[in-house]
Amino acid sequence: MIDNLIIEATNDTPGVRFAPSEDVFFIGNKSLPEDALSFYKPIQLWIEEYMQTPNDKTVFEFKFEYFNTASAKQIGKVLLLLKKLRETSQVVVRWFSEEEDLAMLQAGKRYEKLIDLPFEYVVFTPED
């Protein structure tokens, strides 16, 4: 089985926890890396390797507070890989947005339409 991919969140980069044995595939927080391509490349490579022997069902959770334009492009590439994964495995994409954050909800809707990959939307109230 593929090793877990764990990247701790920083002020500028999202946290990543991909742990297939636990059925956990999470990416979230802020995404403002100086070099989005370099940050997201290992994530994309990990997904490509995971696609060789995926779980029967994979639930990817995206819970961003904010992401910049450069990150948006790389997130799109991640979602394209998930679309490809759907050819051999059941894939669920959960897109989280805060109750008041319509922009994040709309970002998810745009990705869903552009990539033609169904999303589940989870609207939550932020903790105080």
C-alpha positions in Angstrom: 0.0 0.0 0.0 1.2 3.5 -0.7 2.7 5.6 2.1 0.6 8.3 3.7 1.2 11.9 2.5 1.1 14.3 5.5 2.0 18.0 5.0 1.5 20.3 8.0 -0.4 23.5 7.3 1.5 26.8 7.6 0.4 30.4 7.3 0.7 30.2 3.5 0.2 26.5 2.7 -2.6 24.1 3.2 -2.5 21.0 5.4 -2.6 17.7 3.6 -3.5 14.3 5.0 -3.8 11.5 2.6 -4.0 8.2 4.5 -5.6 5.5 2.4 -5.6 2.9 5.2 -7.8 5.3 7.2 -9.8 6.4 4.2 -8.7 10.0 4.9 -8.0 12.3 2.0 -8.0 15.9 3.2 -6.6 19.2 2.0 -7.4 22.5 3.5 -6.6 25.8 5.2 -5.0 28.7 3.3 -3.2 28.2 0.0 -0.9 31.1 -0.8 2.4 29.4 -1.5 5.1 31.4 -3.2 5.5 28.7 -5.7 2.2 26.8 -6.1 3.5 24.5 -8.7 6.3 23.2 -6.4 3.9 22.9 -3.5 1.2 20.9 -5.4 3.5 18.8 -7.5 4.2 16.2 -4.8 0.4 16.0 -4.1 -0.3 15.4 -7.8 2.5 12.7 -8.0 1.1 11.0 -4.9 -2.4 10.9 -6.4 -1.0 9.5 -9.6 0.7 6.7 -7.6 -2.4 6.1 -5.6 -4.4 5.7 -8.8 -2.4 2.4 -9.5 -4.1 0.7 -6.5 -6.8 2.9 -5.1 -9.4 2.1 -2.4 -12.8 0.9 -3.7 -14.1 4.3 -2.6 -12.2 7.5 -2.2 -13.6 10.6 -0.4 -11.5 13.7 -1.0 -12.3 16.6 1.3 -11.4 20.2 0.3 -11.7 22.7 3.1 -10.0 25.9 2.1 -10.2 29.2 3.9 -8.7 30.9 0.9 -6.6 30.2 -2.1 -4.9 32.4 -4.6 -5.0 32.3 -8.4 -1.8 30.2 -8.7 -3.2 27.7 -6.2 -6.6 27.6 -8.1 -4.8 26.3 -11.2 -3.1 23.5 -9.2 -6.3 22.6 -7.3 -7.9 22.2 -10.7 -5.1 19.8 -11.7 -5.7 17.8 -8.6 -9.4 17.6 -9.4 -8.6 16.5 -13.0 -6.6 13.6 -11.5 -9.6 12.7 -9.4 -11.8 12.7 -12.4 -9.5 10.3 -14.1 -9.5 8.1 -10.9 -13.3 7.9 -11.3 -12.7 5.6 -14.3 -11.5 2.8 -12.0 -12.8 3.7 -8.5 -15.7 5.4 -6.8 -14.7 9.0 -6.0 -16.5 11.5 -3.8 -15.4 15.1 -3.7 -16.6 17.0 -0.6 -16.2 20.8 -0.9 -16.5 22.6 2.4 -17.4 26.3 2.7 -18.2 28.5 5.7 -21.8 29.6 6.0 -21.0 33.2 5.0 -18.4 32.4 2.4 -20.3 32.4 -0.9 -17.1 32.9 -2.9 -15.7 29.6 -1.7 -19.0 27.8 -2.5 -19.1 29.4 -5.9 -15.5 28.3 -6.5 -16.5 24.7 -5.9 -19.5 25.1 -8.2 -17.1 26.4 -11.0 -14.7 23.5 -10.5 -17.6 21.0 -10.6 -18.9 22.4 -13.9 -15.5 23.0 -15.6 -14.1 19.6 -14.7 -17.4 17.7 -14.9 -16.9 16.0 -11.6 -19.8 15.8 -9.1 -19.2 17.4 -5.8 -20.9 17.1 -2.4 -21.2 20.5 -0.7 -20.8 20.9 3.1 -21.7 24.3 4.5 -20.5 24.8 8.1 -20.5 27.4 10.8 -17.0 28.4 11.8 -16.0 27.7 15.4 -15.6 30.7 17.6 
